[in-house]
Amino acid sequence: MDERLGLNMLIERHLADPRTGHNRQFPLRDLFRQSVYSRLAGYEDTNDAERLAEDPTFRM
């Protein structure tokens, strides 16, 4: 879907990343995509993704 919509290119072209230091562990485009896809999946925010990351079922 990213390739078809050009989401990565749009993010990199139009959004500046003001973060510095350790706050840049993950690229802004990845964080933005996670937020968009989480909302499309019906989650209210990315806290749900964080909880799922700790679930043993998803660590297999």
CORCOR-V275489 format. One record per residue. RES is the residue in one small letter. NEAR is the number of other C-alpha atoms within 8 Angstrom. Layout:
RES&NEAR, RES&NEAR
This chain:
m&4, d&7, e&7, r&5, l&6, g&8, l&8, n&9, m&7, l&9, i&9, e&9, r&6, h&6, l&7, a&5, d&5, p&4, r&6, t&6, g&5, h&5, n&7, r&9, q&5, f&7, p&7, l&8, r&9, d&8, l&9, f&8, r&8, q&9, s&10, v&8, y&8, s&13, r&10, l&7, a&6, g&6, y&9, e&7, d&9, t&10, n&6, d&9, a&9, e&8, r&8, l&8, a&8, e&8, d&8, p&6, t&5, f&8, r&7, m&4
